[in-house]
Amino acid sequence: MISFETAGTAEAAEAVCEASRLTVHATSLGGVETSMERRARYDSEREVGTPATLIRLSVGLEHVDDLWRDLERALG
C-alpha cells in the first residue's frame, strides 16, 4: 500500500483515478488486483483533513511494468 498526492485540484486527482485502465478505482482494497482510491471524495474524510489530492494505491499481482505504464499514462 502506498499513498501519494497529485499536483492540482481534487478534480485532477479524481481524473487520475478514472484514467487508469489497469488499476481498479475502488473503495475496497482487499482483492488481488491493484486498486486505487481518492479518500477525500467522502465528506467524513474531508472533515478530518484528508488532502483532496491524496490517492491510496494498493498494489496487486499484475506485472510491475504494466502497473508503471498504467500509472504513468494516468498521471500523464
Residue pairs with C-beta under 8 A, 6 or more apart in sequence:
1 29
1 56
1 57
1 58
1 59
2 56
2 57
2 59
3 54
3 55
3 56
3 57
4 54
4 55
4 57
5 13
5 51
5 53
5 54
5 55
6 12
6 13
6 16
6 53
6 55
6 75
7 53
8 53
9 52
9 53
10 38
10 40
10 41
10 52
10 53
12 53
13 38
13 40
13 52
13 53
13 54
13 55
14 38
14 41
16 55
16 74
16 75
17 25
17 36
17 37
17 38
17 55
17 74
18 25
19 73
19 74
19 76
20 36
20 70
20 71
20 73
20 74
21 70
21 73
21 74
22 34
22 62
22 66
22 67
22 69
22 70
23 33
23 34
23 35
23 36
23 57
23 67
23 70
23 71
23 74
24 31
24 33
24 34
24 35
24 36
25 35
25 36
25 37
26 35
26 36
26 37
27 37
28 35
29 35
29 37
29 56
29 58
31 60
32 60
32 61
33 60
33 61
33 62
34 57
34 58
34 59
34 60
34 62
34 67
35 57
35 58
35 60
36 55
36 56
36 57
36 58
37 55
37 56
38 53
38 54
38 55
38 56
39 45
39 50
39 54
39 56
40 46
40 50
40 51
40 52
40 53
40 54
46 52
57 71
59 67
